[in-house]
């Protein structure tokens, strides 16, 4: 039955990437991604339903397609698809070091719900070929749907506290800042020569590391070796056509920030009549490193958190304070 294992495991991995894609494109539906920044969970009911019911709907649809193709043998114990999906998600969160950001008690509730519902749906519906498609022939079914929608709308109006989420993300930020300061602090300090620019450097470093964890960077190195084309490499994701390690990427990345900062300062010196506010300097430096309004916004939010947490006594900004 090894072929059944590989088929179900592959379907579980596909489900993992499919749900991640749904998450990135479903903010209007209330789905909450795991991001580095704090967002209120304003639609807990939808969030729970998407996380728990999506895998259930997935195996029902897959089973229907398999039955249609007369591949009934692949439907046997298809609830294991969702067990493999959960296992792969757990493995992914561990190797990408996102565990500290997770509410593990909530994740366990999600996973137990998924496994129990998956088995129940398989045992009562999916395993019987004639029961895969829902039966809406009776008025009782329709009535219960209306009642459930009504209850759902009430529950979905509840706004949950994000205190635990705030605490986990603050701990994550503290850990990452301390880790990078110990590992690259000398390089960053020597290259930036300014507290405000140093904060920006740490913000970019933490953000890039979060979105390009070690495993993803290994894939980028492999792609670079195979194609020999320009890639963003290292922990600071410095774009280059040469092989660089994490330390070199931080060195090159922070020098790039400082060069842009020096260029702006020279422009201000040569054109004193031009108004160049602090936020515009920050924006130009960040956009020079990696363009995009979302990237700029998130780096600025992260910079604000880092300044308040680790640089509260610093009075150094990109521009000198004036009376």
Secondary structure as the mmCIF struct_conf table of DSSP 4:
data_model
#
loop_
_struct_conf.conf_type_id
_struct_conf.id
_struct_conf.beg_label_comp_id
_struct_conf.beg_label_asym_id
_struct_conf.beg_label_seq_id
_struct_conf.end_label_comp_id
_struct_conf.end_label_asym_id
_struct_conf.end_label_seq_id
HELX_RH_AL_P HELX_RH_AL_P1 UNK A 2 UNK A 24
TURN_TY1_P TURN_TY1_P1 UNK A 25 UNK A 25
HELX_RH_3T_P HELX_RH_3T_P1 UNK A 27 UNK A 29
TURN_TY1_P TURN_TY1_P2 UNK A 30 UNK A 30
BEND BEND1 UNK A 36 UNK A 37
HELX_RH_AL_P HELX_RH_AL_P2 UNK A 44 UNK A 68
TURN_TY1_P TURN_TY1_P3 UNK A 69 UNK A 70
HELX_RH_3T_P HELX_RH_3T_P2 UNK A 72 UNK A 75
TURN_TY1_P TURN_TY1_P4 UNK A 76 UNK A 79
HELX_RH_AL_P HELX_RH_AL_P3 UNK A 80 UNK A 95
TURN_TY1_P TURN_TY1_P5 UNK A 96 UNK A 97
HELX_RH_3T_P HELX_RH_3T_P3 UNK A 99 UNK A 101
BEND BEND2 UNK A 102 UNK A 102
HELX_RH_AL_P HELX_RH_AL_P4 UNK A 104 UNK A 121
HELX_RH_PI_P HELX_RH_PI_P1 UNK A 122 UNK A 126
TURN_TY1_P TURN_TY1_P6 UNK A 127 UNK A 127
BEND BEND3 UNK A 128 UNK A 128
HELX_RH_3T_P HELX_RH_3T_P4 UNK A 129 UNK A 131
BEND BEND4 UNK A 132 UNK A 133
BEND BEND5 UNK A 138 UNK A 138
HELX_RH_AL_P HELX_RH_AL_P5 UNK A 139 UNK A 156
TURN_TY1_P TURN_TY1_P7 UNK A 157 UNK A 157
HELX_RH_AL_P HELX_RH_AL_P6 UNK A 163 UNK A 192
BEND BEND6 UNK A 194 UNK A 194
HELX_RH_AL_P HELX_RH_AL_P7 UNK A 195 UNK A 211
BEND BEND7 UNK A 212 UNK A 212
HELX_RH_AL_P HELX_RH_AL_P8 UNK A 214 UNK A 227
STRN STRN1 UNK A 231 UNK A 233
TURN_TY1_P TURN_TY1_P8 UNK A 234 UNK A 237
STRN STRN2 UNK A 238 UNK A 240
BEND BEND8 UNK A 241 UNK A 242
HELX_RH_AL_P HELX_RH_AL_P9 UNK A 246 UNK A 270
TURN_TY1_P TURN_TY1_P9 UNK A 272 UNK A 273
BEND BEND9 UNK A 274 UNK A 274
HELX_RH_AL_P HELX_RH_AL_P10 UNK A 278 UNK A 289
BEND BEND10 UNK A 290 UNK A 290
HELX_RH_AL_P HELX_RH_AL_P11 UNK A 293 UNK A 310
TURN_TY1_P TURN_TY1_P10 UNK A 312 UNK A 313
BEND BEND11 UNK A 318 UNK A 319
#
